[in-house]
């Protein structure tokens, strides 16, 4: 699995969401550094589960499409 990394723009979009969630749901105020640290933790520890789920979903879509293509090819066959 490729390492999951967020660029600066992605982190800049994600970190405030973490801060807002912690503030609204847990009444916990955290600074940017702590929110980035939490993001890094979840990325390393939880990220692979989401990554693998995404791969599984992509595999399911690909299988459906290949089956559909197989059926379309079968419909093109000429009677002999």
N, CA, C and O atoms as CSV, one atom per row, in Angstrom:
chain,resi,resn,atom,element,x,y,z
A,1,UNK,N,N,0.840,-1.170,0.000
A,1,UNK,CA,C,0.000,0.000,0.000
A,1,UNK,C,C,0.887,1.234,0.000
A,1,UNK,O,O,1.882,1.300,0.721
A,2,UNK,N,N,0.518,2.196,-0.806
A,2,UNK,CA,C,1.234,3.457,-0.832
A,2,UNK,C,C,0.961,4.225,0.461
A,2,UNK,O,O,-0.133,4.150,1.019
A,3,UNK,N,N,1.958,4.957,0.926
A,3,UNK,CA,C,1.783,5.758,2.131
A,3,UNK,C,C,0.759,6.859,1.862
A,3,UNK,O,O,0.793,7.512,0.819
A,4,UNK,N,N,-0.126,7.050,2.790
A,4,UNK,CA,C,-1.151,8.083,2.652
A,4,UNK,C,C,-0.575,9.392,3.184
A,4,UNK,O,O,-0.199,9.491,4.352
A,5,UNK,N,N,-0.512,10.386,2.313
A,5,UNK,CA,C,0.000,11.696,2.714
A,5,UNK,C,C,-0.921,12.766,2.164
A,5,UNK,O,O,-1.451,12.642,1.060
A,6,UNK,N,N,-1.104,13.813,2.940
A,6,UNK,CA,C,-1.885,14.958,2.494
A,6,UNK,C,C,-0.942,16.117,2.229
A,6,UNK,O,O,0.005,16.345,2.981
A,7,UNK,N,N,-1.209,16.849,1.150
A,7,UNK,CA,C,-0.386,18.022,0.878
A,7,UNK,C,C,-0.853,19.169,1.777
A,7,UNK,O,O,-1.823,19.031,2.522
A,8,UNK,N,N,-0.152,20.299,1.698
A,8,UNK,CA,C,-0.459,21.432,2.576
A,8,UNK,C,C,-1.885,21.938,2.395
A,8,UNK,O,O,-2.560,22.265,3.371
A,9,UNK,N,N,-2.342,22.004,1.155
A,9,UNK,CA,C,-3.702,22.492,0.898
A,9,UNK,C,C,-4.747,21.546,1.482
A,9,UNK,O,O,-5.748,21.992,2.041
A,10,UNK,N,N,-4.518,20.257,1.356
A,10,UNK,CA,C,-5.458,19.285,1.918
A,10,UNK,C,C,-5.484,19.374,3.445
A,10,UNK,O,O,-6.550,19.365,4.060
A,11,UNK,N,N,-4.287,19.459,4.048
A,11,UNK,CA,C,-4.235,19.609,5.507
A,11,UNK,C,C,-4.926,20.895,5.950
A,11,UNK,O,O,-5.623,20.923,6.964
A,12,UNK,N,N,-4.721,21.960,5.173
A,12,UNK,CA,C,-5.345,23.241,5.517
A,12,UNK,C,C,-6.867,23.139,5.468
A,12,UNK,O,O,-7.554,23.872,6.179
A,13,UNK,N,N,-7.402,22.245,4.646
A,13,UNK,CA,C,-8.848,22.047,4.561
A,13,UNK,C,C,-9.348,21.098,5.646
A,13,UNK,O,O,-10.463,21.264,6.142
A,14,UNK,N,N,-8.545,20.111,6.020
A,14,UNK,CA,C,-8.978,19.084,6.966
A,14,UNK,C,C,-8.853,19.538,8.417
A,14,UNK,O,O,-9.756,19.303,9.219
A,15,UNK,N,N,-7.745,20.185,8.758
A,15,UNK,CA,C,-7.470,20.544,10.153
A,15,UNK,C,C,-8.585,21.387,10.780
A,15,UNK,O,O,-8.989,21.093,11.905
A,16,UNK,N,N,-9.099,22.418,10.107
A,16,UNK,CA,C,-10.200,23.174,10.725
A,16,UNK,C,C,-11.448,22.325,10.965
A,16,UNK,O,O,-12.201,22.581,11.905
A,17,UNK,N,N,-11.667,21.332,10.132
A,17,UNK,CA,C,-12.817,20.443,10.324
A,17,UNK,C,C,-12.640,19.610,11.595
A,17,UNK,O,O,-13.592,19.380,12.341
A,18,UNK,N,N,-11.414,19.167,11.824
A,18,UNK,CA,C,-11.125,18.427,13.056
A,18,UNK,C,C,-11.336,19.327,14.266
A,18,UNK,O,O,-11.959,18.929,15.250
A,19,UNK,N,N,-10.811,20.541,14.180
A,19,UNK,CA,C,-10.974,21.489,15.285
A,19,UNK,C,C,-12.441,21.782,15.555
A,19,UNK,O,O,-12.866,21.822,16.710
A,20,UNK,N,N,-13.214,21.986,14.500
A,20,UNK,CA,C,-14.631,22.282,14.658
A,20,UNK,C,C,-15.369,21.090,15.271
A,20,UNK,O,O,-16.203,21.262,16.160
A,21,UNK,N,N,-15.062,19.888,14.794
A,21,UNK,CA,C,-15.720,18.697,15.336
A,21,UNK,C,C,-15.430,18.549,16.830
A,21,UNK,O,O,-16.341,18.340,17.631
A,22,UNK,N,N,-14.159,18.659,17.192
A,22,UNK,CA,C,-13.794,18.511,18.597
A,22,UNK,C,C,-14.451,19.583,19.465
A,22,UNK,O,O,-14.855,19.325,20.599
A,23,UNK,N,N,-14.547,20.775,18.915
A,23,UNK,CA,C,-15.167,21.869,19.658
A,23,UNK,C,C,-16.671,21.652,19.828
A,23,UNK,O,O,-17.202,21.790,20.930
A,24,UNK,N,N,-17.347,21.317,18.743
A,24,UNK,CA,C,-18.800,21.188,18.778
A,24,UNK,C,C,-19.283,19.909,19.449
A,24,UNK,O,O,-20.269,19.926,20.187
A,25,UNK,N,N,-18.601,18.814,19.199
A,25,UNK,CA,C,-19.077,17.515,19.697
A,25,UNK,C,C,-18.518,17.154,21.073
A,25,UNK,O,O,-19.192,16.501,21.869
A,26,UNK,N,N,-17.283,17.583,21.349
A,26,UNK,CA,C,-16.650,17.187,22.603
A,26,UNK,C,C,-16.333,18.368,23.514
A,26,UNK,O,O,-15.774,18.204,24.599
A,27,UNK,N,N,-16.703,19.566,23.048
A,27,UNK,CA,C,-16.421,20.778,23.809
A,27,UNK,C,C,-14.938,20.853,24.179
A,27,UNK,O,O,-14.572,21.171,25.311
A,28,UNK,N,N,-14.105,20.552,23.194
A,28,UNK,CA,C,-12.660,20.491,23.390
A,28,UNK,C,C,-11.986,21.405,22.378
A,28,UNK,O,O,-12.105,21.201,21.170
A,29,UNK,N,N,-11.287,22.399,22.868
A,29,UNK,CA,C,-10.586,23.324,21.974
A,29,UNK,C,C,-9.155,22.829,21.777
A,29,UNK,O,O,-8.422,22.630,22.745
A,30,UNK,N,N,-8.766,22.633,20.524
A,30,UNK,CA,C,-7.393,22.211,20.218
A,30,UNK,C,C,-6.801,23.168,19.191
A,30,UNK,O,O,-7.506,23.721,18.347
A,31,UNK,N,N,-5.506,23.344,19.284
A,31,UNK,CA,C,-4.811,24.203,18.347
A,31,UNK,C,C,-4.521,23.477,17.046
A,31,UNK,O,O,-4.804,22.287,16.902
A,32,UNK,N,N,-3.957,24.204,16.115
A,32,UNK,CA,C,-3.657,23.639,14.803
A,32,UNK,C,C,-2.668,22.484,14.907
A,32,UNK,O,O,-2.844,21.454,14.257
A,33,UNK,N,N,-1.621,22.653,15.729
A,33,UNK,CA,C,-0.617,21.601,15.871
A,33,UNK,C,C,-1.242,20.306,16.374
A,33,UNK,O,O,-0.977,19.235,15.828
A,34,UNK,N,N,-2.072,20.398,17.412
A,34,UNK,CA,C,-2.714,19.208,17.966
A,34,UNK,C,C,-3.670,18.565,16.956
A,34,UNK,O,O,-3.747,17.340,16.864
A,35,UNK,N,N,-4.387,19.385,16.210
A,35,UNK,CA,C,-5.296,18.853,15.200
A,35,UNK,C,C,-4.517,18.152,14.093
A,35,UNK,O,O,-4.949,17.110,13.602
A,36,UNK,N,N,-3.374,18.710,13.693
A,36,UNK,CA,C,-2.530,18.060,12.684
A,36,UNK,C,C,-1.977,16.748,13.224
A,36,UNK,O,O,-1.906,15.754,12.501
A,37,UNK,N,N,-1.588,16.745,14.487
A,37,UNK,CA,C,-1.085,15.530,15.119
A,37,UNK,C,C,-2.168,14.450,15.118
A,37,UNK,O,O,-1.883,13.286,14.836
A,38,UNK,N,N,-3.397,14.828,15.431
A,38,UNK,CA,C,-4.515,13.891,15.416
A,38,UNK,C,C,-4.775,13.384,13.997
A,38,UNK,O,O,-5.030,12.197,13.791
A,39,UNK,N,N,-4.710,14.289,13.027
A,39,UNK,CA,C,-4.873,13.889,11.628
A,39,UNK,C,C,-3.814,12.866,11.231
A,39,UNK,O,O,-4.124,11.865,10.585
A,40,UNK,N,N,-2.572,13.116,11.613
A,40,UNK,CA,C,-1.491,12.176,11.293
A,40,UNK,C,C,-1.733,10.812,11.938
A,40,UNK,O,O,-1.498,9.772,11.323
A,41,UNK,N,N,-2.203,10.832,13.180
A,41,UNK,CA,C,-2.504,9.578,13.867
A,41,UNK,C,C,-3.584,8.791,13.126
A,41,UNK,O,O,-3.417,7.604,12.844
A,42,UNK,N,N,-4.696,9.466,12.814
A,42,UNK,CA,C,-5.778,8.781,12.112
A,42,UNK,C,C,-5.349,8.332,10.726
A,42,UNK,O,O,-5.760,7.269,10.261
A,43,UNK,N,N,-4.534,9.128,10.069
A,43,UNK,CA,C,-4.060,8.760,8.733
A,43,UNK,C,C,-3.248,7.474,8.793
A,43,UNK,O,O,-3.419,6.585,7.960
A,44,UNK,N,N,-2.373,7.380,9.770
A,44,UNK,CA,C,-1.519,6.194,9.893
A,44,UNK,C,C,-2.275,4.979,10.420
A,44,UNK,O,O,-2.080,3.864,9.937
A,45,UNK,N,N,-3.128,5.195,11.401
A,45,UNK,CA,C,-3.763,4.068,12.078
A,45,UNK,C,C,-5.116,3.658,11.483
A,45,UNK,O,O,-5.450,2.474,11.475
A,46,UNK,N,N,-5.882,4.609,10.996
A,46,UNK,CA,C,-7.220,4.334,10.489
A,46,UNK,C,C,-7.265,4.397,8.961
A,46,UNK,O,O,-8.068,3.714,8.325
A,47,UNK,N,N,-6.403,5.217,8.388
A,47,UNK,CA,C,-6.374,5.422,6.938
A,47,UNK,C,C,-6.354,4.135,6.123
A,47,UNK,O,O,-7.077,4.037,5.132
A,48,UNK,N,N,-5.540,3.133,6.511
A,48,UNK,CA,C,-5.516,1.901,5.725
A,48,UNK,C,C,-6.872,1.205,5.617
A,48,UNK,O,O,-7.148,0.555,4.609
A,49,UNK,N,N,-7.713,1.328,6.627
A,49,UNK,CA,C,-9.048,0.727,6.550
A,49,UNK,C,C,-9.886,1.403,5.460
A,49,UNK,O,O,-10.569,0.733,4.685
A,50,UNK,N,N,-9.822,2.737,5.411
A,50,UNK,CA,C,-10.541,3.466,4.367
A,50,UNK,C,C,-9.943,3.188,2.998
A,50,UNK,O,O,-10.667,3.027,2.017
A,51,UNK,N,N,-8.635,3.135,2.937
A,51,UNK,CA,C,-7.942,2.853,1.682
A,51,UNK,C,C,-8.365,1.488,1.135
A,51,UNK,O,O,-8.704,1.352,-0.041
A,52,UNK,N,N,-8.338,0.488,2.008
A,52,UNK,CA,C,-8.717,-0.860,1.583
A,52,UNK,C,C,-10.184,-0.933,1.181
A,52,UNK,O,O,-10.529,-1.649,0.240
A,53,UNK,N,N,-11.050,-0.208,1.875
A,53,UNK,CA,C,-12.457,-0.180,1.500
A,53,UNK,C,C,-12.619,0.434,0.121
A,53,UNK,O,O,-13.408,-0.050,-0.691
A,54,UNK,N,N,-11.869,1.504,-0.146
A,54,UNK,CA,C,-11.910,2.139,-1.462
A,54,UNK,C,C,-11.449,1.193,-2.556
A,54,UNK,O,O,-12.035,1.150,-3.637
A,55,UNK,N,N,-10.395,0.433,-2.273
A,55,UNK,CA,C,-9.928,-0.550,-3.255
A,55,UNK,C,C,-10.987,-1.615,-3.503
A,55,UNK,O,O,-11.216,-2.021,-4.642
A,56,UNK,N,N,-11.624,-2.060,-2.439
A,56,UNK,CA,C,-12.690,-3.056,-2.584
A,56,UNK,C,C,-13.850,-2.520,-3.400
A,56,UNK,O,O,-14.395,-3.223,-4.250
A,57,UNK,N,N,-14.230,-1.275,-3.143
A,57,UNK,CA,C,-15.315,-0.649,-3.903
A,57,UNK,C,C,-14.925,-0.509,-5.377
A,57,UNK,O,O,-15.742,-0.756,-6.264
A,58,UNK,N,N,-13.682,-0.116,-5.633
A,58,UNK,CA,C,-13.218,0.020,-7.012
A,58,UNK,C,C,-13.220,-1.341,-7.704
A,58,UNK,O,O,-13.603,-1.444,-8.869
A,59,UNK,N,N,-12.794,-2.382,-6.993
A,59,UNK,CA,C,-12.790,-3.729,-7.560
A,59,UNK,C,C,-14.207,-4.180,-7.901
A,59,UNK,O,O,-14.419,-4.807,-8.939
A,60,UNK,N,N,-15.172,-3.874,-7.048
A,60,UNK,CA,C,-16.566,-4.252,-7.299
A,60,UNK,C,C,-17.095,-3.550,-8.544
A,60,UNK,O,O,-17.765,-4.172,-9.368
A,61,UNK,N,N,-16.800,-2.259,-8.686
A,61,UNK,CA,C,-17.244,-1.517,-9.870
A,61,UNK,C,C,-16.601,-2.090,-11.121
A,61,UNK,O,O,-17.262,-2.276,-12.143
A,62,UNK,N,N,-15.309,-2.367,-11.031
A,62,UNK,CA,C,-14.607,-2.929,-12.190
A,62,UNK,C,C,-15.196,-4.287,-12.579
A,62,UNK,O,O,-15.372,-4.566,-13.765
A,63,UNK,N,N,-15.496,-5.121,-11.604
A,63,UNK,CA,C,-16.089,-6.432,-11.895
A,63,UNK,C,C,-17.442,-6.289,-12.580
A,63,UNK,O,O,-17.741,-7.005,-13.535
A,64,UNK,N,N,-18.262,-5.353,-12.084
A,64,UNK,CA,C,-19.572,-5.122,-12.707
A,64,UNK,C,C,-19.411,-4.683,-14.156
A,64,UNK,O,O,-20.112,-5.171,-15.042
A,65,UNK,N,N,-18.494,-3.772,-14.390
A,65,UNK,CA,C,-18.283,-3.259,-15.751
A,65,UNK,C,C,-17.753,-4.348,-16.674
A,65,UNK,O,O,-18.183,-4.452,-17.823
A,66,UNK,N,N,-16.820,-5.162,-16.177
A,66,UNK,CA,C,-16.289,-6.243,-17.006
A,66,UNK,C,C,-17.370,-7.269,-17.335
A,66,UNK,O,O,-17.407,-7.803,-18.444
A,67,UNK,N,N,-18.241,-7.541,-16.381
A,67,UNK,CA,C,-19.345,-8.457,-16.633
A,67,UNK,C,C,-20.269,-7.879,-17.702
A,67,UNK,O,O,-20.727,-8.594,-18.593
A,68,UNK,N,N,-20.533,-6.597,-17.604
A,68,UNK,CA,C,-21.382,-5.926,-18.583
A,68,UNK,C,C,-20.758,-5.976,-19.976
A,68,UNK,O,O,-21.452,-6.204,-20.967
A,69,UNK,N,N,-19.457,-5.762,-20.042
A,69,UNK,CA,C,-18.757,-5.822,-21.332
A,69,UNK,C,C,-18.818,-7.241,-21.878
A,69,UNK,O,O,-19.029,-7.440,-23.075
A,70,UNK,N,N,-18.634,-8.230,-21.003
A,70,UNK,CA,C,-18.719,-9.625,-21.434
A,70,UNK,C,C,-20.085,-9.952,-22.016
A,70,UNK,O,O,-20.192,-10.649,-23.025
A,71,UNK,N,N,-21.134,-9.437,-21.367
A,71,UNK,CA,C,-22.489,-9.662,-21.872
A,71,UNK,C,C,-22.692,-8.971,-23.218
A,71,UNK,O,O,-23.332,-9.525,-24.112
A,72,UNK,N,N,-22.149,-7.764,-23.363
A,72,UNK,CA,C,-22.282,-7.036,-24.632
A,72,UNK,C,C,-21.568,-7.775,-25.752
A,72,UNK,O,O,-22.060,-7.819,-26.880
A,73,UNK,N,N,-20.419,-8.352,-25.453
A,73,UNK,CA,C,-19.693,-9.119,-26.472
A,73,UNK,C,C,-20.485,-10.364,-26.853
A,73,UNK,O,O,-20.574,-10.707,-28.032
A,74,UNK,N,N,-21.055,-11.036,-25.868
A,74,UNK,CA,C,-21.861,-12.219,-26.137
A,74,UNK,C,C,-23.032,-11.872,-27.057
A,74,UNK,O,O,-23.366,-12.656,-27.946
A,75,UNK,N,N,-23.653,-10.722,-26.859
A,75,UNK,CA,C,-24.783,-10.293,-27.689
A,75,UNK,C,C,-24.361,-10.032,-29.136
A,75,UNK,O,O,-25.198,-10.077,-30.037
A,76,UNK,N,N,-23.098,-9.763,-29.365
A,76,UNK,CA,C,-22.594,-9.504,-30.718
A,76,UNK,C,C,-22.335,-10.785,-31.517
A,76,UNK,O,O,-22.163,-10.746,-32.735
A,77,UNK,N,N,-22.313,-11.894,-30.827
A,77,UNK,CA,C,-22.012,-13.148,-31.526
A,77,UNK,C,C,-23.086,-13.437,-32.582
A,77,UNK,O,O,-24.272,-13.164,-32.396
A,78,UNK,N,N,-22.622,-13.991,-33.673
A,78,UNK,CA,C,-23.516,-14.377,-34.770
A,78,UNK,C,C,-23.893,-15.855,-34.596
A,78,UNK,O,O,-23.074,-16.670,-34.173
A,79,UNK,N,N,-25.120,-16.177,-34.924
A,79,UNK,CA,C,-25.521,-17.591,-34.835
A,79,UNK,C,C,-24.768,-18.403,-35.880
A,79,UNK,O,O,-24.520,-17.940,-36.993
A,80,UNK,N,N,-24.419,-19.596,-35.506
A,80,UNK,CA,C,-23.719,-20.490,-36.445
A,80,UNK,C,C,-24.492,-21.762,-36.671
A,80,UNK,O,O,-24.052,-22.625,-37.431
